[in-house]
Amino acid sequence: MAVIAGRDRGRILHGGVLQLLAIAAMALAVRTDWAFAFPRIASLLLLWVTADALTLGLLAHCRRPAPRQVLATVAGGMTLAWTLSPPALRDAMLTMPWFCAMMLVVVGTHAGLRCWRAGMIVRRTGLRRADGWHALLGEFLPPPAVRLMLAEARLVHLALFRWNGPADIPPGACGFAYHRHLQPMMIALLVLSLIEAGVTHLLVAHWSRTAALILFVVSDVSVVYLIGLIKSLRLRPVLLTADGVRIRAGLMIDRFIPYDRIAAIEHQPDSATIKAADTQNAALIAWPNLVLRLTEPMPRPPLLRRRPPIVAIAFRLDDPDEFVQMLRWRTGVGT
């Protein structure tokens, strides 16, 4: 099953790359002399390529898409065609009333349907929960964009507005801190980043004011992200729940391991174990002092290259002895 899932992910990834290449190639083609000589034909070809590429991508993700998904895809292709068109092609589109009417009907129907469904979500949930926002934004944006926006909002809220809050420990769970050893190093990294950003900004400002302004915005965003990450180290401890171990490293790692999948516990592991390709290091920039061996490998999605499944997870705790005692009591697994 893992091999089949990997093949499906590879097929979807390759299909997305082909989509982008086809749309980019057509966007360049409509800026040639031939397109300016025949703007109506070029605009129709651009619309066909964008709508067809997006539709094929939809079919790659789901075999039998819903009618509203097909409508959203076609509307997105029309909007993308209008956005990528040069001014000459847009003028040609406006000279074809039937073409403009078709675009207005499709895009208007899609927008009206989405707004109606969004209104139903607001009346049902009141946007008091995170899943309400997720469902509302999902009516207008793709799922990856929704997940990214909500993650960014949570990070900014954590970095700027949540101070001295209690740690995220659900009822019935035991939390184990790891921030007392890791947080000072992260704070030092933050200070060095501020110094480097300030010096670089002053040097670049002598060369280009625009580049300095862009660098200033990027530096500020990076600082906010780093502050949120540092604060999340204390707020998101490692948990022993009723069903398993939840290993967390701030906002970067959150992995749940059931008790029946823990084969062994290693205290003060050696460097070969930590640096192994099939070991996930959840200690970030600190040196791990605990390793959990798994009874069977856990798959992990590839980033830029295929990686071996996880057979061990390394992490660091401020008080590892208490964690090991409680884990051995719950699982009966020795070290």
Salt bridges, closest charged atoms under 4 A:
ASP8 OD1 - ARG11 NH2 3.61
ASP131 OD1 - ARG129 NE 3.11
GLU139 OE1 - ARG114 NH1 3.04
GLU139 OE1 - ARG117 NE 2.93
ASP168 OD2 - ARG248 NH1 3.19
ASP254 OD2 - ARG236 NH2 3.00
ASP254 OD2 - ARG246 NH2 2.72
GLU266 OE2 - ARG293 NE 2.83
GLU296 OE2 - ARG261 NH2 3.39
ASP318 OD2 - ARG180 NE 3.63
ASP321 OD1 - HIS267 NE2 3.08
